[in-house]
Amino acid sequence: LERFEFYEAAGDDDHCLTIATGETSYYANILLTVGAIPPGA
């Protein structure tokens, strides 16, 4: 995306995560775990 297209996309209500990297590969593998740790765990 171009700069201002990115700003518009990142401002959407359903946007929750952006990962910016200097990697120049066209693809990558990422393992992302999302969760919560209960209090007192």
PyMOL commands that set and color helices and strands:
alter all, ss='L'
color gray80, all
select helices_A, chain A and resi 3-10
alter helices_A, ss='H'
color red, helices_A
deselect
rebuild
show_as cartoon
